[in-house]
Amino acid sequence: MTAMSRRSQKHAQSGFTLLEVLVAVIVLTLALLGLASLQNVGVRGSHNAYLYSQATILAYDMIDRMRANRGEALAGNYNIAIADGSPGVATVSSADVTDWLLGIAAELPGGDGSAALNGNIATITVQWTNPTGTQEGNRNETVAVQAQL
């Protein structure tokens, strides 16, 4: 072999080609897009868990209010349906219901609640609109808690 042919063989395989760099950049881009998508799913799941936790806390808040004012609760003064709005009478139970509904509206998007009593078993329902719902749009979520007064 001549010195010239050895030198050309040495230079033929040195460094990266433009095509190899392009493939590496594409693979890296796809990996970063996958990580961004995974982060988005994680944040959405975390937010949904937060909303469920808030709804559960608010449901137990109403149960505690009913237990603190058991006489009016057993008389049915805490009963309220979804979309009924705040009661207009100025009693402890109506103030509790009004504060509770305002808390739901403040903590949950499109939030509303209901309370019903069957004997001494209270059923509290908290409902809200999940903004990170399905691809078709928002979906309604509900948490229902039953407790004995």
N, C-alpha and C positions, 0 to 999 in steps of 0.2 A: 504494500500500500504506500502510496505517496503521501507526503506531508500535507498536501492540499486536500486529499480525500478524507484524511483523519480529522482535519479541522472542520470540514463541512458536516461530518457525522456528529461531532461534538456540539455544534450549534443547532443542529436539527431538533433536538429534544430539550433545549434549555428554556425555562419559563413556562408561563401559561399562555394558552391561545385565547383569543377574544371570545371564542365560542365557549370555552370552559368557564371563563369569568361570567359570561351571560347566564349559563346554566346555574352556577352557584348563586348568583343574585336572585334568580327566579325561585330557587329552592328556599333561600333565606326569606324572601318576600312572602311566600306561601306559609312558611312557619310562623312569621310574625302576624299575618292575618289570622291564622288559627289561634294564636295566643290572645289576640284582641277579641276574637269572638268568644273564646272561653272566659275571658275577663267580663265581658258583657253578660253572659249567662250567669256568672257568679254574682254579679252586682244585682241583677234582676231577682235571682233567688233569695238573696239576702234582704232585699226590699220587701218581697212577698212575706218572708218570715217575720219581718218587723211589723207589717200590717196585721198578720195573724196574732202576734203577741199583743199588740195594742187592742185589738178587738177582744181578746180573752181578758185582758186587764179591765177593760170597760164593762164587760159582762159581769165579772166578779164585783166590780164597783157597785153596780146596781143591786146585786144580791146583798152586799153589805149595807147599802142604804135601806133596803127592805127589812133586813134583820134589825137594824137600829130603830126602825119605826114599825115594829111587827104588827101592832094593832091596826094601823091604817093599811098596811100591806094585806093583811087577812081580810080586811073589808073591801079589797079590790081597788083601792085608790091609786095603786101603782100600775094598774093594767093599762097598757097602751099598745096600739098596733103600729106596724110599719106605716109611715107616711101620715100618721095622725097629727103630728105636730105637738107643740107644747100645750099642756092643759092651762086653762085661763084662771082657775080658782087659786086664791092665795092661801095655800096650806103648805105644810112641811112636805107632804108627798108630791104636790105639784111643783114645788121648788126643786126637789130632788130630781124629778123627771126632767124638768127644764134644764137643769145643770148637766144632767147625764146626756141629754140629746145634744146640747151645745158642745160637750166634750167629744162626743162621737163625730159631730160635724167638723170639729177642729182637728182631730187626729186622723180621720180616715177620709179618703176622697169619696165624695158621694155617700157618706155614711149615714145610717139611720138605725133605729133599734126598736125592739118591742119587748114588752114584759107581760107575762100572763101567769095567773095563779090557778092551780087546780088542787083544791084542798089546801095543804100546806107545802106543796111542791111548786116552786117558781121555775118558769122556763124563760130564760132571757136569750134573745136573739139579736145579734149585731150583724148588720149587712153593709157592704161597701162595694164600690166599683173598683176593680183591679185595673189600673192603667197599663200594666204590662201583661195584659191578657193574651188571648190567642192572636194569630195573625189577622183574623177577620176583624178584630177590634177589642174593645174592653169586655170584661165579663164580670158578673156579679159574684161576690164571695160571701159566705155566711158562716158565722160561728154561733152555735147554740149551746147553752149551758143550763143544766137543770140542777137545782139544789133544794134541800129541805130548809124551810125557814125555822 
